[in-house]
Amino acid sequence: MILKTERLVLRPWKETDAECLYHFAKNPKIGPIAGWPPHESVEESLEIIKTVFSKKETYAITIDDNAIGAIGLLFYPYTNHFWGENGVELGYWIGEEYWGQGLAVEAAEELLKHAFEDLKIEKIHACFIYENHQSKRVLEKLGFRYFCDKENTDIYGNETREMAMFLEKE
């Protein structure tokens, strides 16, 4: 599946995207605030493409076929203690060079449209770490509403607070 917006193409990740992914994912301003450690090599980025980014409904956010971020829906086929049965979670990040241009919102609007219209999903959740004000703003622009706060342990073993939001099909 390929999804298109005015400025972006959302497409499946390719192994040839590993260098682009590494360029953005090595930035310590990206991963930790999204819940994962910075990438340490192109090989690590390639492994992420082969495993994490190979899942259904996971897309490279591209401009001129260059990957600048990722967006996807995380499906839980079992009863999830937090989201509930068959919960779907929206996840996304975009390279720092592209912050502040509305691209994360643009990509997410297209994926949400696909989720509700084509996949017939009724409810989508998203979380962000309190310190990630940009992610909160993206979700607010998309129409997500506050759901609850939750405690979490980050990748470094530190307790963190996250805010959860949700969007339901109207």
Backbone as a printed PyTorch tensor [residue, N CA C, xyz], in Angstrom:
tensor([[[  0.8530,  -1.1820,   0.0000],
         [  0.0000,   0.0000,   0.0000],
         [  0.8950,   1.2410,   0.0000]],

        [[  0.5510,   2.1840,  -0.8190],
         [  1.2300,   3.4730,  -0.8710],
         [  0.1700,   4.5490,  -0.6590]],

        [[  0.4380,   5.4730,   0.2430],
         [ -0.4670,   6.5760,   0.5390],
         [  0.2300,   7.8690,   0.1430]],

        [[ -0.5220,   8.7830,  -0.4650],
         [  0.0680,  10.0390,  -0.9340],
         [ -0.6740,  11.2340,  -0.3650]],

        [[  0.1040,  12.2750,  -0.0630],
         [ -0.4430,  13.5590,   0.3560],
         [  0.0890,  14.6030,  -0.6160]],

        [[ -0.1880,  15.8460,  -0.3110],
         [  0.2990,  16.9240,  -1.1760],
         [  1.8260,  16.9400,  -1.2710]],

        [[  2.5040,  16.7100,  -0.1430],
         [  3.9680,  16.8040,  -0.1210],
         [  4.6970,  15.4890,   0.1300]],

        [[  3.9690,  14.4670,   0.5280],
         [  4.6050,  13.2370,   1.0040],
         [  4.0960,  11.9920,   0.2910]],

        [[  4.9200,  10.9660,   0.3390],
         [  4.4990,   9.6180,  -0.0360],
         [  4.8100,   8.7300,   1.1540]],

        [[  3.8050,   8.0060,   1.6070],
         [  3.9850,   7.0040,   2.6660],
         [  4.0450,   5.6600,   1.9680]],

        [[  5.1690,   4.9830,   2.1170],
         [  5.3610,   3.7200,   1.4080],
         [  6.0630,   2.7340,   2.3270]],

        [[  6.0330,   1.4540,   1.9600],
         [  6.7710,   0.4730,   2.7660],
         [  8.2570,   0.8070,   2.7890]],

        [[  8.8940,   0.4550,   3.8800],
         [ 10.3410,   0.6430,   4.0130],
         [ 11.0750,  -0.3130,   3.0830]],

        [[ 12.1960,   0.1300,   2.5530],
         [ 13.0630,  -0.6930,   1.7120],
         [ 14.4220,  -0.8040,   2.3950]],

        [[ 15.1130,  -1.8960,   2.1390],
         [ 16.4480,  -2.0600,   2.7100],
         [ 17.3830,  -0.9360,   2.2900]],

        [[ 17.1580,  -0.3890,   1.1150],
         [ 17.9970,   0.7130,   0.6340],
         [ 17.7640,   2.0180,   1.4130]],

        [[ 16.7700,   2.0440,   2.2990],
         [ 16.5100,   3.2120,   3.1540],
         [ 17.3950,   3.2320,   4.3980]],

        [[ 18.2260,   2.2180,   4.5830],
         [ 18.9930,   2.0900,   5.8340],
         [ 19.8540,   3.3110,   6.1240]],

        [[ 20.5270,   3.8540,   5.1350],
         [ 21.3790,   5.0320,   5.3860],
         [ 20.5590,   6.2540,   5.7580]],

        [[ 19.4320,   6.4690,   5.0820],
         [ 18.5410,   7.5920,   5.4410],
         [ 18.0250,   7.4040,   6.8670]],

        [[ 17.5970,   6.1910,   7.1870],
         [ 17.0970,   5.9240,   8.5310],
         [ 18.1820,   6.2170,   9.5600]],

        [[ 19.3750,   5.7170,   9.3240],
         [ 20.4610,   5.9380,  10.2700],
         [ 20.7520,   7.4330,  10.4440]],

        [[ 20.7440,   8.1840,   9.3520],
         [ 21.0050,   9.6260,   9.4170],
         [ 20.1000,  10.3000,  10.4510]],

        [[ 18.8160,   9.9510,  10.4470],
         [ 17.8660,  10.5800,  11.3650],
         [ 17.8250,   9.8800,  12.7220]],

        [[ 17.8860,   8.5460,  12.7210],
         [ 17.6900,   7.7750,  13.9450],
         [ 18.8970,   7.7950,  14.8830]],

        [[ 20.0470,   8.2470,  14.4150],
         [ 21.2100,   8.3680,  15.3100],
         [ 21.1260,   9.6360,  16.1660]],

        [[ 20.2550,  10.5440,  15.8020],
         [ 20.0930,  11.8150,  16.5070],
         [ 19.4930,  11.5690,  17.8980]],

        [[ 20.1930,  11.9420,  18.9760],
         [ 19.6690,  11.7040,  20.3220],
         [ 18.4180,  12.5270,  20.6550]],

        [[ 18.0460,  13.4660,  19.7870],
         [ 16.8090,  14.2240,  19.9960],
         [ 15.5870,  13.4700,  19.4580]],

        [[ 15.7930,  12.3870,  18.7190],
         [ 14.6900,  11.6670,  18.0860],
         [ 14.2470,  10.4560,  18.9080]],

        [[ 15.0970,   9.4640,  19.0080],
         [ 14.7230,   8.1870,  19.6150],
         [ 14.2760,   8.2390,  21.0570]],

        [[ 15.0910,   8.7650,  21.9700],
         [ 14.7140,   8.7150,  23.3780],
         [ 13.3620,   9.3600,  23.6940]],

        [[ 13.0220,  10.4350,  23.0300],
         [ 11.7400,  11.0900,  23.3010],
         [ 10.5730,  10.3250,  22.6560]],

        [[ 10.9200,   9.4050,  21.7330],
         [  9.9030,   8.5390,  21.1260],
         [  9.8990,   7.1450,  21.7680]],

        [[ 10.8570,   6.8930,  22.6650],
         [ 10.8540,   5.6330,  23.3940],
         [ 11.8500,   4.5870,  22.9370]],

        [[ 12.8360,   4.9690,  22.1270],
         [ 13.8480,   4.0120,  21.6830],
         [ 15.2200,   4.6780,  21.6460]],

        [[ 16.2890,   3.8750,  21.7870],
         [ 17.6380,   4.4670,  21.8090],
         [ 18.0910,   4.8960,  20.4190]],

        [[ 18.9800,   5.8920,  20.3480],
         [ 19.5280,   6.2890,  19.0500],
         [ 20.2230,   5.1040,  18.3770]],

        [[ 20.1140,   5.0370,  17.0670],
         [ 20.7870,   3.9720,  16.3240],
         [ 22.2900,   4.2190,  16.3430]],

        [[ 23.0500,   3.1320,  16.3680],
         [ 24.5010,   3.2380,  16.4560],
         [ 25.2190,   2.8930,  15.1600]],

        [[ 24.4850,   2.3880,  14.1560],
         [ 25.1340,   2.0400,  12.8850],
         [ 24.0830,   1.8810,  11.7960]],

        [[ 24.5440,   1.9290,  10.5520],
         [ 23.6630,   1.6710,   9.4160],
         [ 23.1360,   0.2420,   9.5080]],

        [[ 23.9640,  -0.6740,   9.9810],
         [ 23.5450,  -2.0760,  10.1100],
         [ 22.3900,  -2.2130,  11.1040]],

        [[ 22.4440,  -1.4610,  12.1880],
         [ 21.3330,  -1.4810,  13.1480],
         [ 20.0630,  -0.9450,  12.5020]],

        [[ 20.1930,   0.1260,  11.7460],
         [ 19.0290,   0.6900,  11.0530],
         [ 18.4610,  -0.3140,  10.0600]],

        [[ 19.3220,  -1.0200,   9.3500],
         [ 18.8680,  -2.0480,   8.4090],
         [ 18.1030,  -3.1470,   9.1460]],

        [[ 18.5910,  -3.5540,  10.3000],
         [ 17.9050,  -4.5880,  11.0790],
         [ 16.5300,  -4.1100,  11.5310]],

        [[ 16.4200,  -2.8350,  11.8980],
         [ 15.1180,  -2.2630,  12.2860],
         [ 14.1670,  -2.2910,  11.0870]],

        [[ 14.6670,  -1.9780,   9.9030],
         [ 13.8410,  -2.0290,   8.6910],
         [ 13.3480,  -3.4580,   8.4610]],

        [[ 14.2070,  -4.4360,   8.6470],
         [ 13.8490,  -5.8370,   8.3960],
         [ 12.8940,  -6.4030,   9.4400]],

        [[ 12.8910,  -5.8440,  10.6300],
         [ 12.0620,  -6.4030,  11.7040],
         [ 10.9100,  -5.4690,  12.0670]],

        [[ 11.2060,  -4.4000,  12.7720],
         [ 10.1760,  -3.4880,  13.2790],
         [  9.3920,  -2.8280,  12.1480]],

        [[ 10.1060,  -2.3070,  11.1450],
         [  9.4480,  -1.5570,  10.0730],
         [  8.8790,  -2.4480,   8.9720]],

        [[  8.9730,  -3.7530,   9.1210],
         [  8.4010,  -4.6560,   8.1270],
         [  6.9710,  -5.0660,   8.4950]],

        [[  6.4890,  -4.5990,   9.6280],
         [  5.1420,  -4.9650,  10.0750],
         [  4.0810,  -4.2600,   9.2440]],

        [[  2.8980,  -4.8670,   9.2190],
         [  1.8010,  -4.2900,   8.4270],
         [  1.4680,  -2.8830,   8.9100]],

        [[  1.0660,  -2.0600,   7.9640],
         [  0.6540,  -0.6750,   8.2070],
         [  1.7540,   0.1690,   8.8500]],

        [[  3.0140,  -0.1230,   8.4910],
         [  4.1610,   0.6700,   8.9170],
         [  4.7950,   1.2600,   7.6610]],

        [[  4.9720,   2.5650,   7.6480],
         [  5.3820,   3.2710,   6.4350],
         [  6.5860,   4.1780,   6.6580]],

        [[  7.3850,   4.3140,   5.6170],
         [  8.4010,   5.3670,   5.5670],
         [  7.6920,   6.6340,   5.1230]],

        [[  7.9420,   7.7280,   5.8090],
         [  7.4650,   9.0410,   5.3640],
         [  8.5430,   9.5450,   4.4120]],

        [[  8.1860,   9.7730,   3.1520],
         [  9.2130,  10.1370,   2.1760],
         [  8.8970,  11.4420,   1.4500]],

        [[  9.9830,  12.1010,   1.0540],
         [  9.9440,  13.2380,   0.1420],
         [ 10.9330,  12.8890,  -0.9650]],

        [[ 10.4840,  12.9330,  -2.2050],
         [ 11.3380,  12.5640,  -3.3470],
         [ 11.9810,  11.1980,  -3.1400]],

        [[ 11.2170,  10.2590,  -2.5890],
         [ 11.6110,   8.8800,  -2.3180],
         [ 12.7200,   8.7520,  -1.2780]],

        [[ 12.9980,   9.8230,  -0.5300],
         [ 13.9610,   9.7610,   0.5700],
         [ 13.1970,   9.6810,   1.8840]],

        [[ 13.4860,   8.6460,   2.6810],
         [ 12.8080,   8.4600,   3.9630],
         [ 13.2480,   9.5510,   4.9390]],

        [[ 12.2610,  10.2570,   5.5180],
         [ 12.5550,  11.3220,   6.4800],
         [ 11.9220,  11.0400,   7.8420]],

        [[ 11.2100,   9.9310,   7.9540],
         [ 10.5440,   9.5780,   9.2020],
         [  9.7750,   8.2900,   9.0350]],

        [[  9.0490,   7.9410,  10.0760],
         [  8.2570,   6.7080,  10.0710],
         [  6.9030,   6.9830,  10.6970]],

        [[  5.9230,   6.2130,  10.2490],
         [  4.5830,   6.2970,  10.8200],
         [  3.9270,   4.9310,  10.6600]],

        [[  3.1280,   4.5710,  11.6280],
         [  2.4730,   3.2760,  11.5140],
         [  1.4080,   3.0680,  12.5620]],

        [[  0.6880,   1.9920,  12.3560],
         [ -0.3270,   1.5450,  13.2960],
         [  0.1800,   0.2610,  13.9330]],

        [[  0.1490,   0.2170,  15.2460],
         [  0.5600,  -0.9710,  15.9750],
         [ -0.7050,  -1.7340,  16.3700]],

        [[ -0.7970,  -2.9630,  15.9140],
         [ -1.9650,  -3.7890,  16.1610],
         [ -1.7020,  -4.7270,  17.3300]],

        [[ -2.6730,  -4.8510,  18.2100],
         [ -2.5760,  -5.7510,  19.3500],
         [ -3.6430,  -6.8250,  19.1860]],

        [[ -3.2760,  -8.0170,  18.7190],
         [ -4.2640,  -9.0660,  18.4480],
         [ -4.7730,  -9.7620,  19.6990]],

        [[ -4.3050,  -9.3700,  20.8470],
         [ -4.7050,  -9.9670,  22.1050],
         [ -5.2830,  -8.8800,  22.9960]],

        [[ -5.8340,  -9.2590,  24.1190],
         [ -6.3520,  -8.2610,  25.0470],
         [ -5.1750,  -7.5560,  25.6980]],

        [[ -5.0330,  -6.2820,  25.4070],
         [ -3.9540,  -5.4730,  25.9400],
         [ -4.4470,  -4.8370,  27.2300]],

        [[ -3.6660,  -4.9260,  28.2800],
         [ -4.1140,  -4.4450,  29.5810],
         [ -4.3740,  -2.9420,  29.6030]],

        [[ -3.7640,  -2.1970,  28.7120],
         [ -3.9460,  -0.7520,  28.7320],
         [ -4.9650,  -0.2820,  27.6980]],

        [[ -4.7940,  -0.7250,  26.4520],
         [ -5.6530,  -0.2170,  25.3780],
         [ -6.9640,  -0.9760,  25.2570]],

        [[ -7.0020,  -2.1790,  25.7570],
         [ -8.2070,  -2.9770,  25.6060],
         [ -8.0640,  -3.9250,  24.4340]],

        [[ -9.0760,  -4.7130,  24.2240],
         [ -9.0250,  -5.7350,  23.1880],
         [ -8.9050,  -5.1240,  21.7990]],

        [[ -7.9900,  -5.6700,  21.0080],
         [ -7.7640,  -5.2470,  19.6230],
         [ -7.4670,  -3.7570,  19.4930]],

        [[ -6.7520,  -3.2210,  20.4480],
         [ -6.3850,  -1.8120,  20.3890],
         [ -5.4090,  -1.5410,  19.2470]],

        [[ -5.5070,  -0.3670,  18.6670],
         [ -4.5840,   0.0640,  17.6140],
         [ -3.9370,   1.3550,  18.1010]],

        [[ -2.6250,   1.4080,  17.9850],
         [ -1.8910,   2.5700,  18.4630],
         [ -1.1620,   3.2410,  17.3030]],

        [[ -1.2470,   4.5520,  17.2350],
         [ -0.5350,   5.3400,  16.2370],
         [  0.8510,   5.6720,  16.7760]],

        [[  1.8610,   5.4360,  15.9490],
         [  3.2210,   5.8090,  16.2980],
         [  3.8480,   6.5650,  15.1340]],

        [[  4.7160,   7.5280,  15.4340],
         [  5.3320,   8.3150,  14.3590],
         [  6.5500,   9.0390,  14.8990]],

        [[  7.4330,   9.3870,  14.0100],
         [  8.5480,  10.3030,  14.2830],
         [  8.9900,  10.8780,  12.9440]],

        [[  9.6440,  12.0040,  13.0180],
         [ 10.1270,  12.6570,  11.7970],
         [ 11.5030,  13.2630,  12.0960]],

        [[ 12.3770,  13.2720,  11.1000],
         [ 13.7230,  13.8040,  11.2660],
         [ 13.7280,  15.2570,  11.6920]],

        [[ 14.6910,  15.6080,  12.5450],
         [ 14.7540,  16.9510,  13.1110],
         [ 14.7800,  18.0400,  12.0410]],

        [[ 15.4400,  17.7850,  10.9250],
         [ 15.5110,  18.7850,   9.8540],
         [ 14.1340,  19.1380,   9.2900]],

        [[ 13.1370,  18.2970,   9.5660],
         [ 11.7960,  18.5020,   9.0170],
         [ 10.7710,  18.9170,  10.0760]],

        [[ 11.2260,  19.1710,  11.2970],
         [ 10.3190,  19.6150,  12.3470],
         [  9.7450,  20.9920,  12.0020]],

        [[  8.5400,  21.2340,  12.4730],
         [  7.9390,  22.5520,  12.3500],
         [  7.3420,  22.8710,  10.9910]],

        [[  7.2210,  21.8670,  10.1200],
         [  6.6740,  22.0880,   8.7790],
         [  5.2970,  21.4560,   8.5840]],

        [[  4.7550,  20.8640,   9.6440],
         [  3.4460,  20.2330,   9.5410],
         [  3.4590,  18.8780,   8.8520]],

        [[  4.6140,  18.2980,   8.6470],
         [  4.7040,  17.0400,   7.9040],
         [  4.2040,  15.8400,   8.7080]],

        [[  4.4500,  15.8350,  10.0210],
         [  3.9540,  14.7320,  10.8500],
         [  2.4280,  14.7370,  10.8540]],

        [[  1.8320,  15.9070,  10.9620],
         [  0.3690,  16.0070,  10.9240],
         [ -0.1490,  15.5560,   9.5620]],

        [[  0.4840,  16.0110,   8.5000],
         [  0.0570,  15.6480,   7.1450],
         [  0.1170,  14.1320,   6.9280]],

        [[  1.2070,  13.5170,   7.3630],
         [  1.3420,  12.0600,   7.2190],
         [  0.3010,  11.3420,   8.0600]],

        [[  0.1130,  11.7920,   9.2970],
         [ -0.8400,  11.1320,  10.1900],
         [ -2.2730,  11.2890,   9.7030]],

        [[ -2.6280,  12.4420,   9.1640],
         [ -3.9900,  12.6200,   8.6330],
         [ -4.2810,  11.5830,   7.5550]],

        [[ -3.3140,  11.3480,   6.6840],
         [ -3.5180,  10.3800,   5.6030],
         [ -3.6180,   8.9620,   6.1460]],

        [[ -2.7720,   8.6200,   7.1120],
         [ -2.8250,   7.2730,   7.6860],
         [ -4.1170,   7.0610,   8.4690]],

        [[ -4.5690,   8.0730,   9.2020],
         [ -5.8320,   7.9540,   9.9380],
         [ -7.0110,   7.7900,   8.9920]],

        [[ -7.0140,   8.5310,   7.9010],
         [ -8.0670,   8.3800,   6.8910],
         [ -8.0810,   6.9390,   6.3740]],

        [[ -6.9180,   6.4100,   6.0530],
         [ -6.7940,   5.0230,   5.5850],
         [ -7.2880,   4.0460,   6.6690]],

        [[ -6.9120,   4.2970,   7.9230],
         [ -7.2990,   3.4110,   9.0160],
         [ -8.8160,   3.3600,   9.1930]],

        [[ -9.4370,   4.5180,   9.2140],
         [-10.8770,   4.5580,   9.4420],
         [-11.6830,   4.1280,   8.2190]],

        [[-11.2950,   4.5800,   7.0290],
         [-12.0790,   4.2870,   5.8310],
         [-11.7990,   2.9150,   5.2330]],

        [[-10.5300,   2.5560,   5.1060],
         [-10.1800,   1.2990,   4.4350],
         [-10.0810,   0.1180,   5.3910]],

        [[ -9.4920,   0.3500,   6.5620],
         [ -9.2840,  -0.7410,   7.5180],
         [-10.4460,  -0.8870,   8.4970]],

        [[-11.3620,   0.0830,   8.4920],
         [-12.5550,   0.0630,   9.3450],
         [-12.2320,   0.0060,  10.8330]],

        [[-11.1740,   0.6740,  11.2210],
         [-10.8010,   0.7640,  12.6250],
         [-11.7070,   1.7950,  13.2890]],

        [[-12.1350,   1.5040,  14.4980],
         [-13.0680,   2.3880,  15.2060],
         [-12.3820,   3.3290,  16.1900]],

        [[-11.2480,   2.9050,  16.7690],
         [-10.5870,   3.7160,  17.7910],
         [ -9.0790,   3.5650,  17.6490]],

        [[ -8.3720,   4.6790,  17.7330],
         [ -6.9170,   4.6850,  17.6570],
         [ -6.3870,   5.4470,  18.8620]],

        [[ -5.3490,   4.9130,  19.4700],
         [ -4.7200,   5.5120,  20.6370],
         [ -3.3200,   5.9870,  20.2740]],

        [[ -2.8030,   6.8820,  21.0600],
         [ -1.4090,   7.3190,  20.9260],
         [ -0.9280,   7.7890,  22.2890]],

        [[  0.3550,   7.6590,  22.5400],
         [  0.9710,   8.1320,  23.7780],
         [  2.1380,   9.0380,  23.4390]],

        [[  2.4700,   9.8950,  24.3610],
         [  3.6870,  10.6760,  24.2210],
         [  4.2470,  10.9380,  25.6060]],

        [[  5.5540,  11.0670,  25.6760],
         [  6.2200,  11.4020,  26.9230],
         [  5.9510,  12.8780,  27.2080]],

        [[  5.6810,  13.2110,  28.4570],
         [  5.3370,  14.5860,  28.8320],
         [  6.2510,  15.6320,  28.2210]],

        [[  7.5410,  15.3450,  28.1710],
         [  8.4990,  16.3180,  27.6710],
         [  8.4050,  16.5200,  26.1570]],

        [[  7.6990,  15.6540,  25.4730],
         [  7.6050,  15.7320,  24.0160],
         [  6.4050,  16.6010,  23.6210]],

        [[  6.5630,  17.8960,  23.7970],
         [  5.4830,  18.8460,  23.5270],
         [  5.0860,  18.8560,  22.0460]],

        [[  6.0550,  18.6070,  21.1620],
         [  5.7510,  18.5890,  19.7290],
         [  4.7910,  17.4500,  19.3840]],

        [[  5.0160,  16.2850,  19.9810],
         [  4.1390,  15.1450,  19.7120],
         [  2.7350,  15.4130,  20.2470]],

        [[  2.6600,  16.0170,  21.4250],
         [  1.3530,  16.3770,  21.9740],
         [  0.6200,  17.3100,  21.0120]],

        [[  1.3270,  18.2720,  20.4770],
         [  0.7150,  19.2460,  19.5670],
         [  0.2290,  18.5630,  18.2920]],

        [[  1.0070,  17.6150,  17.7630],
         [  0.5840,  16.8530,  16.5780],
         [ -0.7380,  16.1540,  16.8700]],

        [[ -0.8230,  15.4770,  18.0000],
         [ -2.0470,  14.7400,  18.3360],
         [ -3.2330,  15.6750,  18.5310]],

        [[ -3.0130,  16.8190,  19.1420],
         [ -4.1040,  17.7860,  19.3090],
         [ -4.5960,  18.2840,  17.9470]],

        [[ -3.6770,  18.5720,  17.0380],
         [ -4.0710,  19.0210,  15.7020],
         [ -4.8660,  17.9590,  14.9570]],

        [[ -4.5960,  16.6930,  15.2710],
         [ -5.2990,  15.5860,  14.6240],
         [ -6.6640,  15.3090,  15.2530]],

        [[ -6.9570,  15.9630,  16.3650],
         [ -8.2500,  15.7690,  17.0120],
         [ -8.2380,  14.7310,  18.1160]],

        [[ -7.0640,  14.2480,  18.5290],
         [ -7.0020,  13.3060,  19.6360],
         [ -7.3900,  14.0280,  20.9190]],

        [[ -8.0200,  13.2870,  21.8250],
         [ -8.4610,  13.8240,  23.1090],
         [ -7.7250,  13.1110,  24.2420]],

        [[ -7.5820,  13.8130,  25.3600],
         [ -6.9420,  13.2490,  26.5420],
         [ -7.6760,  12.0010,  27.0000]],

        [[ -6.9250,  10.9850,  27.3820],
         [ -7.4850,   9.7390,  27.8980],
         [ -7.0450,   9.5300,  29.3420]],

        [[ -5.7400,   9.4830,  29.5910],
         [ -5.2560,   9.2980,  30.9560],
         [ -3.7430,   9.4920,  31.0020]],

        [[ -3.2280,   9.5800,  32.2080],
         [ -1.7850,   9.5650,  32.4280],
         [ -1.4140,   8.1370,  32.7860]],

        [[ -0.1640,   7.7700,  32.5000],
         [  0.3030,   6.4570,  32.9350],
         [  1.7780,   6.5430,  33.2590]],

        [[  2.2050,   5.6790,  34.1340],
         [  3.6140,   5.5620,  34.4930],
         [  4.2270,   4.5240,  33.5640]],

        [[  5.4870,   4.7040,  33.2590],
         [  6.1620,   3.7840,  32.3590],
         [  7.6280,   3.7280,  32.7550]],

        [[  8.3110,   2.7170,  32.2910],
         [  9.7560,   2.6420,  32.4630],
         [ 10.3740,   2.8220,  31.0960]],

        [[ 11.2720,   3.8110,  30.9630],
         [ 11.8650,   4.0700,  29.6590],
         [ 12.9800,   3.0690,  29.3510]],

        [[ 13.5820,   3.2260,  28.1910],
         [ 14.6020,   2.2900,  27.7290],
         [ 15.8370,   2.2740,  28.6060]],

        [[ 16.0000,   3.2800,  29.4520],
         [ 17.1570,   3.3670,  30.3250],
         [ 16.8300,   2.9300,  31.7580]],

        [[ 15.6060,   2.4420,  31.9850],
         [ 15.1970,   1.9850,  33.3020],
         [ 14.6690,   3.0740,  34.2100]],

        [[ 14.4570,   4.2700,  33.6860],
         [ 13.9320,   5.3830,  34.4770],
         [ 12.4090,   5.3940,  34.4220]],

        [[ 11.7940,   5.7500,  35.5420],
         [ 10.3430,   5.9100,  35.5620],
         [  9.9760,   7.1840,  34.8050]],

        [[  9.0140,   7.1090,  33.9390],
         [  8.5640,   8.2800,  33.1940],
         [  7.0500,   8.3810,  33.2960]],

        [[  6.5460,   9.5550,  33.0090],
         [  5.1020,   9.7570,  32.9260],
         [  4.7580,  10.0030,  31.4750]],

        [[  3.7210,   9.3610,  31.0430],
         [  3.2390,   9.5560,  29.6800],
         [  1.7850,   9.9790,  29.7390]],

        [[  1.3710,  10.7050,  28.7270],
         [ -0.0240,  11.0600,  28.5860],
         [ -0.5640,  10.2590,  27.4150]],

        [[ -1.7010,   9.6620,  27.5850],
         [ -2.3330,   8.8970,  26.5170],
         [ -3.5090,   9.6800,  25.9590]],

        [[ -3.6950,   9.5780,  24.6630],
         [ -4.8010,  10.2430,  24.0060],
         [ -5.4720,   9.2620,  23.0570]],

        [[ -6.6820,   9.5480,  22.6620],
         [ -7.3510,   8.6510,  21.7280],
         [ -8.1920,   9.4280,  20.7330]],

        [[ -8.4560,   8.7880,  19.6170],
         [ -9.3100,   9.3420,  18.5700],
         [-10.2950,   8.2530,  18.1750]],

        [[-11.5600,   8.5720,  18.2060],
         [-12.5860,   7.6210,  17.8120],
         [-13.2000,   8.0550,  16.4940]],

        [[-13.6550,   7.0750,  15.7400],
         [-14.3710,   7.3720,  14.5230],
         [-15.6620,   8.0890,  14.8830]],

        [[-15.8970,   9.1780,  14.2340],
         [-17.0930,   9.9890,  14.5260],
         [-18.2960,   9.4410,  13.7730]]])
